[in-house]
Amino acid sequence: MPSVYDLKPAFQNLLRPLVAALARMGVTANQVTLLAVLLSCAAGAALWLQPGAGWPLLLIPAVLFARMALNAIDGMLAREHDMQTALGAILNELGDVFSDAALYLPFAALAGVSAHWVVLLVLLAVISEMTGVVAVQIGASRRYDGPMGKSDRAVLFGAIALLAGLGVALPWLDYVFIAALLLSLLTIFNRARGALRELG
């Protein structure tokens, strides 16, 4: 199914000159991965500590975009500049899960938000990423099937943060989270089915 992840190749092409420059400077893929996690934790902490303020919400979209760029950069450094390591693979997968939790769980503290929907959505995000990794364990490739993958979650929460930060009323937010939950369940199913089909 369509996903924001499908835009990744074009995004990577834009970042390739920067990646080459970072490699020449001696920046490693693991350093970029850790930077993305620290940035996510800092933004999430700001939102958690000041859920009534507008600036942490307006910061979230920028941080999400920066995180997507950093995630693309660390992968390109690893693949295209001979930096692939076992530690890097672990950091990459765990870093995404930690970053998602750090950025999205604080939304549960926002006024008018039903915290249980946010917690459930983060839980399903973890399960969907685990499903993608389990595909490798059974001999298939890492699965990134949508429709609610990492990039799609970033667009969703970024849009919510932007609107809330601008003071827009969001009385329909529970319905958005419920729809995202259903799409997350479909993502888990698609990733599992894709892995099994790949194995024939």
Secondary structure as the mmCIF struct_conf table of DSSP 4:
data_model
#
loop_
_struct_conf.conf_type_id
_struct_conf.id
_struct_conf.beg_label_comp_id
_struct_conf.beg_label_asym_id
_struct_conf.beg_label_seq_id
_struct_conf.end_label_comp_id
_struct_conf.end_label_asym_id
_struct_conf.end_label_seq_id
HELX_RH_3T_P HELX_RH_3T_P1 VAL A 4 LEU A 7
HELX_RH_AL_P HELX_RH_AL_P1 LYS A 8 MET A 25
TURN_TY1_P TURN_TY1_P1 GLY A 26 GLY A 26
HELX_RH_AL_P HELX_RH_AL_P2 ALA A 29 LEU A 49
TURN_TY1_P TURN_TY1_P2 PRO A 51 GLY A 52
HELX_RH_AL_P HELX_RH_AL_P3 GLY A 54 GLU A 80
TURN_TY1_P TURN_TY1_P3 HIS A 81 ASP A 82
HELX_RH_AL_P HELX_RH_AL_P4 ALA A 86 TYR A 104
HELX_RH_3T_P HELX_RH_3T_P2 LEU A 105 ALA A 109
BEND BEND1 LEU A 110 LEU A 110
TURN_TY1_P TURN_TY1_P4 ALA A 111 GLY A 112
HELX_RH_AL_P HELX_RH_AL_P5 ALA A 115 GLN A 137
TURN_TY1_P TURN_TY1_P5 ILE A 138 GLY A 139
BEND BEND2 ALA A 140 ALA A 140
HELX_LH_PP_P HELX_LH_PP_P1 SER A 141 ARG A 143
BEND BEND3 PRO A 147 MET A 148
HELX_RH_AL_P HELX_RH_AL_P6 LYS A 150 GLY A 165
TURN_TY1_P TURN_TY1_P6 LEU A 166 GLY A 167
TURN_TY1_P TURN_TY1_P7 PRO A 171 TRP A 172
HELX_RH_AL_P HELX_RH_AL_P7 LEU A 173 LEU A 199
#
